[in-house]
Structure formats: structure tokens, C-alpha cells
Amino acid sequence: MSVDTPQTMTDGPATVTAAVPRRRGSRRATLIVGCVLLGLVVATALVSYFYLPYPPEQIGGGRLAGPSPTHWLGTDTLGRDLMSQLMIGARIALAAGGGSVLLGGALGIVLGLAAAFAQRWLDDTLAAVLDILIAFPTLLLAMLVVAARGATLSSAIIAIGLAMSAVVARLTRILAKQVLSEQFVVAARTSGTGWLGIIGRHVLPNIWPTLAVNLALQFGLAVLAEASLSYLGLGAPPPNASWGRLLQEAQGTVYTAPIGAIAPGIAIVALVIGANLLADGLRDVFDPARRTR
């Protein structure tokens, strides 16, 4: 009996300590893979400012030519180099995702904090407005913005950012109200700390990790939204080579020249998966419970 008991006690911690490195390694791998995928797209976009295989509007490689040493991914329906088009598309995807996150995040955080600090009736009103905005279709909002401003990349960013701001605002409102109910915030109010001081010292530092994860997820959704808008002709107009527009142009020749649809599709999937994996990795980094569990 005295021999069996230490063996059982020893096996238990050994099993736990063996499982912890695997979980930590898995979380680390998620973050690394997400950073690598995003880094590849960012590097492609940066390189496109200094080097392109061919000018994006140059026509002369033959229509729907297959991959070759002169055209690594072949040409599109107009004879333009597909690799150059994809590199330009990386710029647009990052600009659309980053611009939408900046706009939607700024508006959402301001609205969410205003609702959290507002009186009860104003808080309920803002919450109802946010629910309506969340239920409003993004594509319909984009059509309204495009009708007012024209089909441009900035119009797509504004439409996506406005739709995103409602989601960020609701999350900010919920998180901020939770922090405001904590005892250290009550003590700060009692000591005479102003609202700006409470926001800067207590609210934002406590809600920022969760907001950062959500904004990383929203970045991937914004890339998908921009590709959808460009596919419908509501995004960046020609000659801007948006990945969504490349998919739209290649849909009629998907059987004869599938690379024209496969290449931008893989680029979109890689960028969105990279953003999602990065968000998952950031959640593990920022959440103490997940780190110590």
C-alpha cells in the first residue's frame, strides 16, 4: 500500500506536466502560423511597390496562357500577367482590412464607451440602435454608400467600417460596463478621478486584450467583405486588381483556365485564415486563465 500510493501521486503530476507543453506548443504554433501567413501577404504587398513582373495594365502575354517561366501564374482573360495582378490585390486586401478595422474600431470604441458611461435611458437607446445596425446587411449598406460616393475602395472601406463599428461598440459597451462595476473603479470614482482618467487608467487597459482579439477577427471578415463587394462590382474599380474582381473575371473560364480562379481564392483563404489564427493566438496570450490552465 505504501508503494502504490507514491506511484499514483507521481503519475498524476507527470501526466499533467506532459500535457502542458503540448498545449503550449499548440498555442505557440497557432500564433506562428498566423503571423507567417499574414507576413507573406504583407511582404507581397510591400514588394509590389518596388517590383512587379509586368505592369498590371500591360496586355501582351496572350489570353489565358498557362504558367510559364515568363508568366509564373499565366495570364488572365485580357492577357495580363496574373502574378502582377495578385501582388496588386494584396495591397488592396490589406488596405481594405486595415482601413475598415481602424474606422470601425475607432467609431465602435467611442460609441461603446459613451453607452457604458451614459445614463440608463441613453444606454438603452444606444444599445437598441447598435442592434439595428448589426442586423442591417453589410451589402445593402455598401450599395447605399456606393450610390452616394461611387464604386471606389474608400467607399467599400467606409461601408465595411460602419458595419463593423456596431459589433465593436456592442462588445466595448459590455466589457466597459463589467469593468465599471469593479471595486477598484468605484474606489477611483470615490477618490475624485474624472471620467477620462477612469477610461485611460482602468477601462481601456482591461478591455483592450479582448478588443484586440475581436479586431483581428474583424480584419479577416473585412477582407472577405471587400472581396465580396469587388466580386459584385461595388469595390475598387478597374484597373485595380482586387482579388474579388479577379474571381469574378475568372468565373467564365474556370474549366479552361482554373488557375485564374484558384490563385486569388487561395490568396483570400490564406489571408483570412492567417488573421483568424493570429486572433486565436492573441487570445491565448492575453487570457491568463488559458495560459495557466
N, C-alpha and C positions, 0 to 999 in steps of 0.2 A: 504493500500500500504506500509505503514511504517512497518507493522507487517510481511508481506510476504517477504520483501527483506532480513531482517536478517535471516529468516528461510532458505532461499535459500542459502545464503552465508555460513550459519553454516553447512548445509547438505553437501555442496561440499567438504570442508576440512575433514569432518568426514568420508566421503566415501573414500577419498584418504588415510587417516591415518589408516583406517580399512583394506585397501588393501595392504598397505606396509608390515605389519607384516606377512601377509600370504605369500607374495613373498619372504621375508627374511627367513621365516621358511622353505619354499620350497627349497631355495638355500642351507640353512644350512643342511636340511635333505639329499639333494643330496650329499653333501660333506661327511656327516657322513656315509651314506650307502656305498659310495665308499671306504672310509677308513676301514669300518668294513669288507667288502668283501676281500679287499686286505690284511687286517690284519689277517684274518682267514687263507689265503693261506700262508702268511709269517710265522705265528705261526705253521702251519702244517709242513712246511719245516724245521723250527728250531727244532721242537720236533723230527723229523725223525733222526736228528743227535745223539740224546740221547736215543730214544726209538722207536722200531718197534715191532708190534705184532709178526712178524716172520721174519727171514732173507729173503730178497727179492728173493733169488735164491732157497729157500727151497721148495722142491716138496714133498707133503705127505698129503695134505688135500683132495685128491680126485678131479677128473676133474669136473669142472663146478658145484661145490657144492653151494647150496643156502646160503643166510645169516643165521648165527647161532651164539650162544654165543662164540664159539671158533673162528669162522671166520665171523666178523661183516658184511662184504660185500660179503662173499662167496669166491670162488676160480676161477682162470681163466682156460684156456684150458689145461694148464700143471699141474694144481693142486697147483699153488702158491697163497698165500694169497693176495686178491685183495686190501685190505686196505693198506698193506705194499707197494704194487706197486703204489698206488695213492700217498702215502706220499713221496715216492722217486720221483715220477713225479712232485710234487710241487717244489722240488729243481731244477729240470731240467727246468721247465717252468720259474721260477724266474731268473735262471742263463741265459737262452736264452734271455728273455726280457730285463733284466738289462744289460747284456753284449752287446746286439745289440744297446740299447739306448746309452750306453757310447761310443761305437765305432762310430756309426752313428752320434751321436750328436757332438762328438769332430771333426770328419772329416768335417761334414756339416757346423759347425760354422766357422771353419778355412777357408774353401773354400768360404763360403758366404761372410765373411769379406774381403777376398782377392779380390773377384769380385767387392764388393762395393767400395773398395779403388783403384781399378785398373783403368788404362786408358780406354777410350771408346772402342777401338778395342779389348782389352783383356777382358773387361767386357762382350762384346757381344759374344766373343768366349766361355768364361766360361759358359755364360747363355745357349748357344746352346748345349754345352756338357752336362750340367745338364738336359736339356730337353730330350736328348737322353738317359741318364741314367735312368731318371724317366720312360720313355717308355719301357725300357728293362725289360722283365719279370723276376721277382724275382726267380721263379723256375728254369728258364734256367741259371741264374747266379749261383744259388746254384749247379746245375749239373756241371757247369764248375769248381767251387771251389772244389766240392767233387771229381771230376775226377783228380784234381791236388793234393789234400791233403787227400783224403779218407773220408768215411762217418763217421764223428765224430761230437760231439756237437760244438767243436770250429769251424769246417768248416761251420756249419749252422749259428753260430753267425757271422762269417766273411761275409757270403753271405747276411744275413739279414741286417747287419750293413752297408755294402756297398750300398745296395739298399736304405736304409733309409737315408744315408748321402746326397743323391741327393735332397730328399724332404726337409731336414733340411737346406741344403745350399741355395736352392732357396728362402725359407722363410727368412733366415737370410739376404740374399742379398737384398730382397725387404725392409725389416724392417730397415736395416742399411742405405740404400740409403735415406729412408724417414727421419731418424734422422740426417743424414749428411746435409740435406737441411735446417735444422732449424737454426734460427738466433744465438742461443747460441753456436752452433758448429762453425758457421762462425766467431763468436767473439773469440772463443778459438783458431781457426787457426790463426786469425789476431794477437792474443797476443803471438804467437810463440809456442803454445802447440804442441808437437810431435804427431805422429800418434798413438803410443802406449798409450799416455796419453788420447787422444780423445776416443780411444776404451775403455780404462778402466774406464774413468770418465763419459763418455756421452753415448757411443753407447750401450755397454753391459747392463748397468743399465736400459736403456729404452726399450731394446728389450727382456730382459730376461723373463719378465712375459709371453709374448706371446710364446716364445720358450718353457717355462716350460709346458704350456698347450699342445703345439704340441708334446712335448716329452712324456707326459703322454699318449696321444692318440697313439703315435707310439709304446709305450710299449705294449698296447693291440694288436696292429697289429703284433708286433714281436712274441707275444705268439701264435697267430693264425698261423703265417708263420712257426714257429718251429713245431707246431703240424701237419701242412700240410706236411712239409718235412719228419717228422718222419713217418707219415702215408704212404708216398711213399718210405720209406726206405733210405732217404737221411739225417736223423738226427742222434741222439745219438744211437749207435748200442746196441744190447743186451749185457749184462743183464740190461742195463739202462732202467728203466721203464718210458719212455716218455708217456705222455697222448695220443699223436697221435698214437704211436705204439700200445698202449692198444686198441684204437679204431679199428686199422687195424686187430689186432688179434681177436677181438670180433665180427667182421662183419659176420663171418660164423655161429655164434651161437646166433645171435641177437634175434631169435624167441624162442630158447630153454632156453637161459640164458641171458635175456636182461640186467641184472644188470651190466654185463661186459662192455656194451657199454654206458649205462645210466650214470654210475658213473663218468668215465672220461669226458664224454660230459658235465655233469653238472659242473665239476671242471673247464673245459675250459671256459664255459659260465660265471661262477661266476667271474673268474679272469679278463676276458675281460670286462664284464660289470662294475666290480669294477674300472678298470683303466679308462673307459670312464666316469663314474660318478665322479671320482676324477678329471679328466681333466675338466669336466663341472663345478665342484665346484671351482677349482682353477681359472677358467676364471671369475667367478663371484667375487672371492676375489680380483683378480688382476686388474679388469676393474673398474675404479672409476665411469664411467658412469652407469654401471649396478648396482653398489652399491647404488648410489644416486637416480636412476630413481624410 
